[in-house]
């Protein structure tokens, strides 16, 4: 359900726990700057242990259920799923970054004009063949996909 083996899950758990505690020292569960005490899990919490929290975020990211369905599976409302998703996704990214395995977020968009055929060489560079052979490259973009779309909109 998570895409991780039991050994991989257990290997990620200590860093996830450290990242979770570090995050809660700086921010509230809602993502605001912390000014008060760090909350403790309450008795009937739907995510009482750090293992539950890691399982929650990994299943959500791997299976991509609706937040309503995920809430049903974990015994919480859709609004709580949304709140926990944003918190735990940030914590997971910090933990993966600490392990040096955070997925690459850079995206390269390439546009080809007036070319009959496009091929990629061993390094992934674009080559064109055809009448004009014209090829236009758009530079690498380090922003999220949606903001990239806004920038390139007509």
C-alpha positions in Angstrom: 0.0 0.0 0.0 2.9 2.4 0.5 5.5 1.3 -2.1 8.0 0.6 0.7 9.1 -2.7 2.1 8.9 -3.3 5.9 12.7 -2.7 6.1 12.5 0.5 4.1 9.6 1.8 6.2 11.5 1.0 9.5 14.7 2.6 8.1 12.8 5.9 7.3 10.9 6.0 10.6 13.6 7.4 12.9 14.4 10.3 10.5 10.6 10.9 10.0 10.2 11.1 13.7 13.0 13.6 14.1 11.7 15.7 11.2 8.2 15.6 12.8 9.4 16.8 16.2 11.6 19.5 14.6 8.6 20.7 12.5 6.3 20.9 15.5 8.9 23.0 17.4 8.8 25.6 14.7 5.1 25.3 13.5 1.6 24.4 14.6 -0.3 21.5 13.1 -2.0 24.1 10.9 1.3 25.4 9.6 1.5 28.7 11.5 4.6 29.8 13.4 4.6 28.2 16.9 4.3 30.4 19.9 2.9 27.9 22.5 3.6 24.4 23.7 4.1 21.4 21.4 0.8 19.4 21.5 0.8 15.8 22.7 -1.3 13.1 21.0 -4.7 12.8 22.7 -6.1 9.4 23.7 -8.5 8.9 20.8 -6.3 10.5 18.1 -6.7 8.9 14.7 -2.9 9.0 14.3 -1.6 8.3 17.8 1.9 6.9 16.9 4.6 8.1 14.5 4.2 4.8 12.6 0.5 5.7 12.0 1.5 9.1 10.8 4.1 7.7 8.3 1.7 5.1 7.1 -1.0 7.8 6.6 1.1 10.0 4.4 2.8 7.1 2.4 -0.6 5.5 1.6 -2.1 8.8 0.6 0.8 9.6 -1.7 1.1 6.1 -3.2 -2.6 5.3 -3.7 -3.9 8.8 -4.2 -7.4 8.2 -2.8 -9.8 11.1 -2.3 -9.4 12.8 1.0 -12.9 11.7 2.0 -12.0 8.0 1.4 -8.7 8.4 3.2 -10.5 10.0 6.1 -12.9 7.0 6.2 -9.9 4.6 6.2 -8.2 6.4 9.1 -11.3 7.5 11.0 -11.2 11.2 10.5 -13.0 13.9 8.6 -11.9 15.2 5.1 -10.9 18.5 6.6 -8.6 16.7 9.1 -7.1 14.6 6.3 -6.3 17.8 4.5 -4.7 19.3 7.6 -2.6 16.2 8.3 -1.7 15.8 4.6 -0.1 19.2 4.5 1.8 18.7 7.8 3.0 15.2 7.1 3.9 15.8 3.5 6.3 18.6 4.6 7.7 16.3 7.4 8.2 13.5 4.9 10.0 15.7 2.4 12.4 16.9 5.2 13.0 13.2 6.2 13.7 12.2 2.6 16.0 15.2 2.1 17.9 14.2 5.3 18.4 10.7 3.8 19.4 12.3 0.4 16.6 10.6 -1.5 14.2 13.5 -2.0 12.8 13.2 -5.6 14.1 15.7 -8.1 11.7 18.6 -8.6 13.3 20.3 -11.5 11.4 20.2 -14.8 12.7 20.9 -18.3 10.2 21.9 -21.0 11.3 21.6 -24.6 9.4 22.9 -27.6 10.1 21.9 -31.2 9.1 23.9 -34.2 9.3 23.0 -37.9 10.8 19.6 -37.5 9.8 16.3 -39.0 11.3 14.0 -36.4 12.6 14.4 -32.8 15.0 12.1 -31.1 16.9 12.1 -27.7 20.5 11.2 -27.5 22.1 9.4 -24.6 22.3 12.5 -22.4 18.6 13.3 -23.1 19.4 16.3 -25.4 17.0 16.9 -28.2 18.0 16.3 -31.8 15.8 17.2 -34.8 15.9 16.2 -38.4 13.8 17.5 -41.2 13.5 20.3 -43.7 14.5 23.2 -41.5 15.9 21.4 -38.5 14.8 24.3 -36.4 14.7 23.5 -32.7 13.9 25.9 -29.9 14.8 25.1 -26.2 12.9 26.5 -23.3 15.1 26.9 -20.2 14.8 24.8 -17.1 12.1 25.9 -14.7 12.5 25.4 -11.0 8.9 26.4 -10.0 5.9 24.2 -9.5 4.0 23.0 -12.5 1.0 25.2 -12.0 2.9 28.4 -11.8 4.9 27.3 -14.9 1.6 27.0 -16.7 0.5 30.5 -15.6 3.8 32.0 -16.9 3.5 30.3 -20.3 -0.2 31.1 -20.7 -1.1 33.3 -23.8 
